Amino acid sequence: MAAVVSPCDKICTVHPATGLCVGCGRSLHEIERWLSYSDAERAHVMAELPARLEAMRAAPARA
């Protein structure tokens, strides 16, 4: 069985304006469901993460 690839880098803090993890860029829903996602679903999320993290860095910190 292949290992499940995860973008988690153990910086588990939610950005107040975006609702995304500041470490990996995933939503809480995605983090919760990660192990049940198919390889295709994980690949789709992984492809979106760089843009999400960049946008989050540009977003104001308050909601």
N, C-alpha and C positions, 0 to 999 in steps of 0.2 A: 504494500500500500504506500503510495506516494505521500510525502509530507505536505500539509496544507501551508501554502505560502501566505504570510501575513505581513502587512506593512507596519505593524505595531513596533514602536521604538520605545515603549515604556514611559512615554510622556503623556499621561492620560489626564488631560485637562480640556474642558469644553470651552471653546471661544464663545463669549457671551453674545456677540452679534451674529455669528454664523451658525452656531449650534454644532460645529464640527470639532473633532479632537484636534488640538493644536499640534500634536505629535505626528499623527498619521493622515489626518484630513478626512477620516470617515465619520459618518453620522453615528449617533448612538444606536440607531436601528441596524445599521450595517455592521457595527461591532458586535452587537447581540446576535445577529443572524449569520455571521461570517462562516462558522463551521458547517452550517447547513446549506450554504450557497454552492452551486455547481462551479466547476472550474471556469466555465464561460462567464458566470456572474461575477466571480472574483476578479477575473481578467478585466471585465468591463469597469468595475470599480477602481482597480489598480491603474487603469489607463487615465481615469479622471483625476486621480489624486494630485499630480503635480500642478494642474491648473487650479484646483481647489485650494491647495496650500498657498499658492501665489496670491490668489484673490483674498484669502484670509489675512495674509500679511498686510495687504493694502486696506483692509476694512478697519473701521474704528473699533476699539475694544469694548465699547459700551453698547448695550442693546437698545 
